[in-house]
Amino acid sequence: MPEARQPADGGRTLHDQLIEAGIQELNKYGVQNFSVRRIADRCGVSCAAPYKHFKDKQEFIAAIIEYINNLWEKRQRRVLERSSMLPTRRVILEISMEYIRFLVENPYFRSILMLSSQDFDSEYAALRSRLSRISRELVDRYCLEVGMPEKSKKIKTFIVRSLLFGAALMFDNGELEYNEENMKAVSEAIDREFDLP
């Protein structure tokens, strides 16, 4: 019975296959042209099969964002565990570099994360904002530790996030070779930003 939540293709459940196909669908067509019918076809199931897992298109897209959140949260937890004794600034760097790796290793995720907020309702926006919650909290904590003014904190957050997404994009499109030397250069640029006024 292929429409039940049982392991199918290579041990993956149909639910997982639908999520993975949904990620590709969002990457290619965006939120507005997201087609559950195309996803079902790609997974080789009936048009009704996805609705046994997701109430509607909105719940399906929310499940995709939740899936990405869960993957990223697991990686963040590992970074936080191994860097628990480090100063906050160093933890920010560790999380930042892991985020670049996450984006480079999962280019389809990046396109979903970069969708315009006008494509998302408030539920999607709230789910998406969870991705940066820990890094925002770390930056807030660091800024409090060093007495950084609110205006400077906003500028630092903007510049660091720009460096992260810019580096991931440059690695992905080949403008910058994805290697340890260049990752170190990005890390140094982020770290240096916290020394600037």
C-alpha positions as CSV (number, residue, x, y, z in Angstrom):
1,M,0.0,0.0,0.0
2,P,2.2,2.9,-1.2
3,E,0.0,5.7,0.2
4,A,0.5,4.7,3.9
5,R,3.4,6.1,5.9
6,Q,5.6,3.0,5.5
7,P,9.2,2.8,4.3
8,A,9.2,2.9,0.5
9,D,12.1,3.9,-1.8
10,G,15.3,2.9,0.0
11,G,13.8,2.8,3.4
12,R,12.4,6.4,3.2
13,T,8.7,6.8,4.1
14,L,6.3,8.2,1.6
15,H,6.0,11.2,3.9
16,D,9.8,11.8,3.6
17,Q,9.6,11.3,-0.2
18,L,6.8,13.9,-0.4
19,I,8.8,16.4,1.7
20,E,11.9,15.9,-0.5
21,A,9.8,16.3,-3.7
22,G,8.1,19.3,-2.1
23,I,11.5,21.0,-1.5
24,Q,12.3,20.5,-5.2
25,E,8.9,21.9,-6.1
26,L,9.3,25.0,-4.0
27,N,12.8,25.5,-5.4
28,K,11.6,25.3,-9.0
29,Y,8.1,26.9,-8.8
30,G,8.0,28.9,-5.6
31,V,5.1,29.2,-3.2
32,Q,2.5,30.7,-5.6
33,N,2.9,27.9,-8.2
34,F,3.4,25.0,-5.7
35,S,1.6,21.9,-7.1
36,V,0.7,19.0,-4.9
37,R,-0.4,17.1,-8.1
38,R,3.2,17.5,-9.6
39,I,4.7,16.2,-6.3
40,A,2.4,13.2,-6.3
41,D,3.3,12.5,-9.9
42,R,7.0,12.8,-9.1
43,C,6.6,10.3,-6.2
44,G,4.5,7.9,-8.3
45,V,1.4,8.1,-6.1
46,S,-2.1,9.2,-6.7
47,C,-3.1,12.9,-6.4
48,A,-4.9,12.0,-3.2
49,A,-1.9,10.4,-1.5
50,P,-0.3,13.6,-0.2
51,Y,-3.5,14.6,1.5
52,K,-3.2,11.6,3.7
53,H,-0.1,13.3,5.1
54,F,-1.0,17.0,4.8
55,K,-4.4,18.6,5.2
56,D,-3.8,21.1,2.4
57,K,-1.1,22.9,0.4
58,Q,-0.4,25.3,3.3
59,E,0.2,22.5,5.8
60,F,2.4,20.8,3.2
61,I,4.6,23.9,2.8
62,A,4.7,24.4,6.6
63,A,5.8,20.8,6.9
64,I,8.7,21.4,4.5
65,I,9.8,24.5,6.4
66,E,9.5,22.5,9.7
67,Y,11.6,19.7,8.1
68,I,14.4,22.2,7.2
69,N,14.2,23.8,10.7
70,N,14.6,20.4,12.4
71,L,17.6,19.5,10.3
72,W,19.2,22.8,11.1
73,E,18.3,22.7,14.8
74,K,20.0,19.3,15.1
75,R,23.2,20.7,13.5
76,Q,23.1,23.7,15.8
77,R,22.7,21.6,18.9
78,R,25.8,19.6,17.9
79,V,27.8,22.9,17.5
80,L,26.5,24.3,20.8
81,E,27.4,21.0,22.6
82,R,31.0,21.0,21.3
83,S,31.5,24.7,21.8
84,S,29.7,25.1,25.2
85,M,32.9,26.3,27.0
86,L,33.8,28.8,24.3
87,P,33.2,32.6,24.6
88,T,30.0,33.8,23.0
89,R,31.8,35.5,20.1
90,R,33.5,32.2,19.2
91,V,30.2,30.3,19.4
92,I,28.7,32.9,16.9
93,L,31.6,32.1,14.5
94,E,31.1,28.3,14.9
95,I,27.3,28.6,14.3
96,S,27.9,30.9,11.4
97,M,30.3,28.6,9.6
98,E,28.0,25.6,10.2
99,Y,25.2,27.5,8.7
100,I,27.3,28.2,5.5
101,R,28.0,24.4,5.3
102,F,24.3,23.7,5.8
103,L,23.4,26.0,3.0
104,V,26.1,24.8,0.6
105,E,25.3,21.1,1.3
106,N,21.6,21.8,0.7
107,P,21.2,24.3,-2.1
108,Y,17.5,23.6,-2.4
109,F,17.0,24.7,1.2
110,R,18.7,28.0,0.5
111,S,16.3,28.9,-2.3
112,I,13.3,28.3,0.1
113,L,15.0,30.3,2.8
114,M,15.5,33.2,0.4
115,L,11.9,33.3,-0.9
116,S,10.4,36.7,-0.5
117,S,8.4,37.2,2.7
118,Q,5.4,38.3,0.6
119,D,5.2,34.7,-0.6
120,F,4.6,33.6,3.0
121,D,1.7,34.0,5.4
122,S,2.4,34.7,9.1
123,E,2.6,31.0,9.9
124,Y,5.4,30.4,7.3
125,A,7.2,33.6,8.4
126,A,7.2,32.4,12.0
127,L,8.5,29.0,11.0
128,R,11.2,30.5,8.9
129,S,12.3,32.9,11.6
130,R,13.1,29.9,13.8
131,L,16.1,29.2,11.6
132,S,17.9,32.2,12.8
133,R,16.6,32.3,16.4
134,I,19.7,30.8,18.0
135,S,22.2,33.0,16.1
136,R,20.1,36.1,16.9
137,E,20.1,35.2,20.6
138,L,23.9,34.7,20.5
139,V,24.4,38.0,18.8
140,D,22.1,39.7,21.4
141,R,24.0,38.0,24.2
142,Y,27.4,39.1,22.8
143,C,26.2,42.7,22.3
144,L,25.0,42.8,25.9
145,E,28.3,41.3,27.1
146,V,30.3,44.1,25.4
147,G,27.8,46.9,25.9
148,M,27.2,47.4,22.1
149,P,24.4,50.0,21.3
150,E,21.2,48.7,19.7
151,K,22.0,50.5,16.4
152,S,25.4,48.9,16.2
153,K,23.8,45.5,17.0
154,K,21.4,45.8,14.1
155,I,24.2,46.8,11.7
156,K,26.4,43.9,12.9
157,T,23.5,41.4,12.5
158,F,22.8,42.7,8.9
159,I,26.5,42.4,7.9
160,V,27.0,39.0,9.4
161,R,23.9,37.6,7.8
162,S,25.0,39.2,4.5
163,L,28.4,37.5,4.8
164,L,26.8,34.2,5.5
165,F,24.3,34.2,2.6
166,G,26.8,35.8,0.2
167,A,29.5,33.2,1.0
168,A,27.0,30.4,0.6
169,L,25.9,31.8,-2.8
170,M,29.4,32.3,-4.0
171,F,30.5,28.8,-3.0
172,D,27.4,27.4,-4.7
173,N,27.9,29.2,-8.0
174,G,31.6,28.7,-8.2
175,E,32.7,32.3,-7.7
176,L,34.5,31.1,-4.6
177,E,36.0,27.6,-4.2
178,Y,34.4,25.8,-1.3
179,N,37.4,24.8,0.7
180,E,38.8,25.3,4.2
181,E,41.0,28.2,3.2
182,N,38.0,30.2,2.0
183,M,35.8,29.1,4.9
184,K,38.6,30.4,7.2
185,A,38.6,33.7,5.3
186,V,34.8,34.1,5.7
187,S,35.1,33.2,9.4
188,E,37.8,35.9,9.8
189,A,35.7,38.5,8.0
190,I,32.8,37.7,10.4
191,D,35.0,37.9,13.4
192,R,36.7,41.1,12.3
193,E,33.2,42.7,11.9
194,F,32.8,42.5,15.7
195,D,35.9,44.6,16.1
196,L,34.7,47.4,13.9
197,P,32.8,50.4,15.4
